[in-house]
Amino acid sequence: MRESITLQDRSVPMFGRQDEVRALANALCARKSCLVLGPKGIGKTRLLEESLSIARQPYVSVENPKVLHGLLVELAERLACPAGRFGSIRKASSIALKPSVQSALRGQPQCLVIEDVAGADPRMYRFLQKVYYIPAVCLIVTAASRDRLGHLRKLLWDPSDEISLKPLTRPDALSLFDAASRMHRLQLLDLDAFRRKVLATAQGNPGQILTMCRMASLPEYRHGRHIKFLPLRMDALTAFV
């Protein structure tokens, strides 16, 4: 899974996602394919981690594959596919890798997790379509929105197989802020104004709340009991989560 989620962030409890965790864990246990949607920082990776931990199903994960060949290379390496006459997986052709990966998935049924899909082309669609119909293999895809899926929209079209992550409610956002502020030992700082600004800025995005609390723990952003930086809603705050 994406390593930009820090160990500290993982130790902060999830708030407001019980139904989504249950739904995805059930899909994983049933080997049912699923699409998880939501903007950066909304908690897609954390949802995957929690659900996979509960389901305890074998899985292989690839993040943000740009082209089919890159996806095939990463899958072949993770599935320990033989390199054959090429000597190295990274020197193998896509034509050779496709049947090798499909054969490995048939022999090692598991969940195939593909994170942060953006603009999948027809070649990737055709390959994943074949994977989709391999018995006992489920395909879990995350993306910012259906519009970002590219040609995979033709495969993952069923709304009943979709989990869409919404912003946290105000009480859940407040609980997350309080947990993150304790984790980063911010209690001795002047938190009242900072809390109001963070909650207003993040608008329920948990990644932004965690990132702003993490930034506030750094000495360069402190002056006595005061937190010096002004929280802003910006893409930079979700580039790290």
Phi, psi and omega in degrees: 000166186299125186280354179289348170282115186284162177300324178296317179299322180294333182278349176279128181301153172280144178233138173074017183235019184299316181295319182291320177297316180298316182296317181287321177298320178296320178296319179297316180295326180273001184054049180250127182296152186207147177246127179247122185241147175161154181290172178304138176084355185283344174112024182295314181294318179296321176300317178299313182299314181296317183291319178295325178295322180286314185289329180054042176260144176296143181210160172231137188234138176229136182254127170050058177291131182274318182224164183300318184299318178298320177297316181296319180297312181296319179294317180298321179292316182291331181267004179056044177289146179291144179277341178060221185292347182281338179081334180212139179303321185289348176261353183285152179276160177298324180299322179281327185284325184303306180293330179294316179293316179298319178296319179296321179291326176292324181277337180232070183307130182196182178268132176256113183255123177238113184265146169059051177289137178214115174066047179300132182272174182301325181294317178294321177300313183295321178294312182291335174298318178293320178296320182305325184262009172285125181302142176068011173246128176246147182252120177247119183239136172244146180203161179293324180195168176299326180297337181273354185287339185066223184290345178293348175300332180286339181264314183259063188264342189281115180300334180289346178256022184244137171242115181253118183274123180260164174302151177294150172293163180304312179298320179291321177297320178294318178297319178295316178301314181298318179294319180291323180293326175291317180302319183266010174057051180263003188298332182278356180268171177280093190270340188302306181292321180298317180300314181299317181293318181297313182294322179290322182287314185289331179052043176086005178275110185295327179297322179290322178298312181297319182293318180293323176293321178296318179296321182294341179281349182277139184298331182292347179254017181237147170220099187064236179269001186261143174266123193277329186276150180267119179299132178230147174277107184214153180299331182301330183284344177250003177286345184253006184232000000 
